[in-house]
Amino acid sequence: MAGNDPQGSSQGSGGSNGFLIGGGILLVLLLIFIFQNTADTTFKFLFWSFTFPLWLGLLITAVVAFVIGQFALMWRRHKRRQARRDSR
């Protein structure tokens, strides 16, 4: 039977497992770093000044960086699809 090929079904998930493991390790390292930095800190941005725990500032920075990275990937995929569509 053609549908019982074990290599064909596992081929696509092999690369994504590596990304999941790497992402999980980075997440654990980020959480360790955040929980070791719990002191209150003053952040200054332009003419505003905020005082809150350093872990919160680190978490906000990590989330913003992740979102910007996701938008960059989406933009890159869009440009590739657009270029592929235009070349036809």
N, C-alpha and C positions, 0 to 999 in steps of 0.2 A: 504494500500500500504506500502510496506516495506521501500521505499525510503523517506517517510515523517516522520521519527523519529527525532523530534527536539533534544532529548537528545543525540543521537548518533553523530549528526553533531557538537554540541557545546562542546562535551567532550574534544576533542583534543585542542581546542583553549583557554580553561580556564586557563591553566598553562602559556601559552605564553603571555596572556594579563598581568599577574602579572609581568613577566619579562620586558615587554615593559613599564609598568607604573614605575617600579623601575628604569629601565635604563633612562627613561625620567627625573625622579626626580634627579638622580645622574648627568645627563647632565646639568640640570638647576643649580644645586649647584656648579658644576665645572665651569660653565660660570660665575656665580656670583663671585666665588673666583678669577677667572682669571681677570675679569674686575676691581676688587678691588686692584689688584697688578700690576700697570702699570709703576712703576718706572724702569729706566734703571739699569741693573745689569751686573756685570762682572762674567762670568763663566770661570773657569779654569779646563782644562782637559789635563792631562799629561803636555806637554810643550806648549799647545795652550791656548790662552786666547781670549774669545769672549765677546763683550759688545752688548747686545740687551735688549729689554724690557722683564721684568720678565714674563709677560703674555705669550709671545712667548715661553719662556723656559718651562713654565708650560704646555702649549698646546702641545709642542713637546714631553715632558715627558709622558703626558696622551696618546697621539697617539701611542708612542712606547710601552707603557705598554699594551694598547689594542691589538696591533698586536702580541706581545709576548704571551698574554693570548689566543688569537685565535689559534696561532700555537700550544700551549700546548694542547688545546682542540682537535685540529685535530690529534695530535700525540697520545693522549689518545684514541680517537675513533679508530684510525688505529690499535693500539695495541690490543684493545678489539676485533675488527673484525678478526685480525690475530689469536688471541688465540681461538676464536670461530671456525674459519676455521680449525685450527690445531687439535681441540678436536673432530672433526667429524670422 
